[in-house]
Amino acid sequence: MHRERRSFRTNILGIFGLSMLASAALTYLLYRLLQNYYRKNARMGDTMDLLRSILNKVGDLNFFLLIFLPLAILFFYLFTKPYVRYFRQISEGIHRLASGDFSARIQIDTNDEFEIIAEDINKAGAKLKTAVERGDFAENSKDQLVLNLAHDIRTPLTSVIGYLDFILHNNNLTEEQTKHYMNVAYTKSRRLEGLVEELFEITRMNYGKVEIEKNPLDLSELLVQLSEELYPVFEKNGLTSRLDIPPNVQVIGQGDLLARVFENLLMNAAQYGKDGQFVDIECKREENDVVVRVINYGHWIPEEELPYLFDMFFKGDRSRSHNGGSTGLGLFIARNIAEQHGGTISAQSDITRTVFEVRLPQAGDV
């Protein structure tokens, strides 16, 4: 049998009335205690007598209000504090739905609109989870993937064809001009090769064809090695890598796949951190996790883009259109690899720095 629901407005009015009542009771009790104490202990000319004289000038009612109003505000603040928690729960629930987590549930028992909103979010999560399990979005996702890749492939392919056609049909080109146009065509061809490779990688991941070979791995050694290998890239962009990596940090995983995750993050840091001077690579043990942070101090990521940064179809300026050499799929693949290792990847960015954080279970906790 359903309970009769009250409105949020009714609850707030009830809390307001309760706050006033509690404040009035406490103020009156304090007033009576002071009055009783004065009668028993006040002597002519002492401090209590002076205080009573001041109160006589102020007036009992004004004195009562000076205590009553702040107490009423304090009680109202304390009594409404649970609603702040409810707002936070609802906000987190909506965020989880937006990020694709349809299994989380919100438990709010207020018997008002907050409870209704929580129930609606839970129902929406359950329906979305069922729809995903049935594969309702699969065809749309495939179509969108084809469209995105077709767009990404068509641009460099058009350039390759155009430059090669120009070389084949123009007999007046010098040897240097021909070499220059061939280099451009070669660069665009390599970009096409990268796109095709990432298409295969995404397909394998989506259909569970990637089998992770989990072995003990010294993550400290891997990060130091990647930093040394990418030294020319950092130097070319005017950057210096700074390492804060303790020795012998062990995880369980496949080295080449994890290397791809951190190489992607370091290449992004080099590409978008040009305005900064350093790229910091930090590795720490936190409880049962190993936490790696790649930090750059260059161009920051707009706040509205952060929730979608690791999506396959994200088309933000940084991930797809900002630079012609970016496929826009690297962060999506990095997230998949991290999750397949039982870890997570996230990003934070503000005007001072951008931080990509990878959490992986320590060896022995997998």
N, C-alpha and C positions, 0 to 999 in steps of 0.2 A: 504494500500500500504506500503510495507516494505521500511524502510530507507536503504540507501546505507551505509553499515558498513565500518568503518575505522579499521585498525589494531591497536593493542596495541602499536606496534613500532612507527607507524605514530603519535599516540597521544603523546607518550613520546618525540619524536623529536619536535613536535609542542610546548609542554610544555618547552622543553629545549630552543628552539628559543625564546619563549615568556619571559622566565626568563632572557636570555641575553639582549633582547630588553628593558625590564623593568629596569634591572640593568644599562644598558648604559644610558637610559634616566635620571634616578635618579642621576647617577654619573655626567653626563654632567650638569644637573641642579645645583647640589651642587657646581661643579667647577665654573660655571658662577656666582653663588651667591657669592662665596668667592672672585672671581676676581673683581666683582663689588664693594663688600664691601672694598676690599683692595684699589681700586682706590679712593674711596671717603674718607676713614678714616685712611689709613696708613700714618704715619709720620716718618721722618728719625730717626732711632735709637729706635723706640718703638717696642712693641712685634710683631705687624703685619709685620713690616719691617724685623724683624729677621726671622719670619716664611717664608716670601717670599724668603729670602736668602737661607733658607734650601731647599725650593721647587725648587729653581733654580739649586741647586746642585743635588737634586734627579732627577729632570726632570719632566716635566708635564705629560709625558706618563706613567712613573713609578708610579707617584702619582695617576693617573687615574686608573691604574691597581690595586693598593693597595686597592682602594675602590670598584672598579668594580667587582673583583673576589669574595670577600666575599658576596657582595650583590647578585651576580648571583646564588651562592650556596644557599643563604637564600631563594631567590624567588623560586628556583627549589624545595627546601624542602617544601615550603608552597603550591606550585601548585600541587605537587604530593601527598600531604597529603590525599586527598580523596581516592587514590588507596590503602592506608594502611587500610582504613575503608572497602574497597571492599574485600581485602584479608581476613579481620576478619569476614565479613559477610559470605563469601564462606566457610571459615573454620567452623564457627558455624553451617551453613546449613548442611555440611557434617556430623558434629558431631551429629546433631539432627537426621539425617537419620540413622546413625549407632546405635543410642540409641532407635530407633523405633518410633520416632515422625515424621510421614509422612504428617502432616497437615501444618507444617510451610512453609512459602514461602519467597524467597529472592527477594528483589526489587533493582535491579541495572540498572541504565540508563546511560551507558557509550558509547553505540553504537560501542562496540568493542568486543574482545574475552571475557572480563569479563561478559558482558551481555549475551553472548552465554552460558557460563558456568553456570550462574545463571538460565537461562531458562532450561538447561539440568537437573540441580539438581531439579528444580521444577517439571519437567516432570517425573523424576524418582520417586520423592516423591508421585506424584499423581498415578502413575502406581502401586507402592508398596502398597499404601493405598487401591486401588481397589482390588489388589490381596489378601490382608489380609481380606478385607470384604467378598470376595468370598470364603475364606477358602482355598486358594491354598496351604498354608503352614501347614494346620491343620494336615494332615496325616503324613507329615514329622516330625512335632513336636511330635505327638503321638509315632511314631516309635522311635524317639530319646529318648523320655522319658522312654519308655519300655527298651531300650538298657542300658541306664544309671542306671536305678533302678535294672535291672537284674544283672548288674555288681556289684552294691553295695550290693545287697542281697546275691549273690552267695558266696562272700568271707566269711562273718560271718557264713553263713549256712554251708559251707564246714568245717569250724573250729568246729562248734557245732557237726556235724555228726562225724567228726574225733575224737574229744575228747570223746564223748559218746561211740563210737565204741571201742576206746582204753580201756575205763573203763570196758565195758561189756565183752571183750574178753581177758583181762589180769588179771589173778588170783593172780599175785605176787605183786600187788600194796599195799602199806601200806595205813593206814587210812588217813594219812596226804596227801599223793599223790592223793588219790581218791578225797579228799575234795578240793585240789588245782585244779584238772582238772574239777571238777564239778563247781567250782567258775568261771573258764575261760569260760566254756560252758554257764553258766548263764549270764555272762557279754555279750557274743556274742548274746545270745537270746534277751537280752534287747535292743541291738543295732538293731536287726531285728524288734523288736516291734516299735522302734522309726522310722525306715524307712517306715514301713507300715502305721503308723499314719500320717507321712508327705505326703505319697502318697495320702491318703484320703483327707488331707487338700488341696493339690494342685488341686486334681480333683474337689473338691467342689468349690474352688475359680475360676478355669477356666470355670466352667459351671454355675457360678453365684448362687450357692446353699447357700452361706454364706450370711445371712441377718444380717446386723450390727444393734444392738440395741443401739442407741445413747442416752446416758443420761449424765447429768452433772457429771464431774469426777474431783476430786482434784489430779492433776498430781504430785504435790509436795509430797503428802502423798504416792502415788504409788511408786515414785522413792526412797523415804527414806525406804519404806518397802522392796523393792527389794534389796537395798543395805544391809539391815540387814539380809535378808534371805540368801544372797550370801556371807556373811562374812566368813563362813568356807571355801568356795572355794577360796576367795582371800587370806586368811591366809595360806592355803595349798600351794599356788603358791608364797608365800612371798610378797604379795601385800597389800597395804593399800588403801582403797577407801577414796577419799576426795570429799565432797559435797559442791556445791555452788548453793543452791536451795532456792529461796525465798518462803515464805509460801503462801498457798492458790492460786496457779496457776491453773486456771480452763480451762478445755477443754470439748468438747462434744464427747463422744465415748463409746465404749464397753471396760470395764476395763480389762477383761481377755485377749482380743486380744491385746490391747496396752501393757499389761504386758508381753505378749509373745515377742513383738518387742524388748522391752528394756532388757528383760532377755536374749534374743539371743545376743544382742550387749554386754552386761556385761559379758556373758560367753565367747564370743570371746575375749574380752579385757583380761580376766583372763587367757585364753589359750595362746594367742599370745603376751601378755604383760609381760611374766615371767621375761624377762631381765630388765624390768623397776621396779621402786619401788612403783609407785602409779597408781591408776585408778581414773581419775577425772570425776565426773558427774556434769555437769553444766546445769542449766535451767534458761532461760531468756525470757522476753517478748520483742519482736521486732515488732513494729507497730501492725499489726493485727494477728501476729503469736506468737506461743510459740515455742521456739527453745531449744532442748535438745541435748547436745553434750556429748558423751562418749569418753574419751581420754585415750589412753595407750601409754607407752613410751618404748615398747619392739620392737619386730621384725616388720619391716615396710613392707608395701605392694608394690611390684614393680610397677612403673608408668604404664607399659603396661597392667597390670591386672586391674587397677582401673575402666576403662569403662565397664568391664564385671563382676564386682564383684557381682552384684545382679541378674545376669542371671541364669536361671534354669539349663542350660547346661554347665555352666562355670566349667572348670577343672583345675584351678590354684592350685598351691601347697598349698596355705593357706586354700582354701575352700573345697577341696575334698581329696587330697592325702597326705596332710601334716600330718594329724592325723587320725588314724583309727576310732576314735569315732565320726568323723564329717560326716554327711550325705551330706553336700554340698548343702542343700536345704533351710537352715534356713534363709539366707539373702534374697533369692527370696520370701519366705513367708512373711518376715518382710516388704519388699517393697510393696507387695500386700496389707497387712493390713494398712500400712501408707497411701497408695493411696486411699483405700476404706474409710478412714477417712478424705479425702480431703487434705492430707498432702504429704510430700516428704521425701525421705531418701537419703543421699549421703555420700561419704567417701573421705577423703584427707589423704595422707600419705607421709612422708619424713623420713629422717634418724633420726630425733629427736622424732617424735611422729606420731600417727595415730588417726584421728578424724572421728568418725561417727556422722553425724548430722541428726536429725529428726525434721522436721517442721510440726506443726499442727496448724489449726486455733484456735484462742482463743474462749472460750465460748461466744456465741452471734454473732460470725462471720461465723458460719457454715451454 
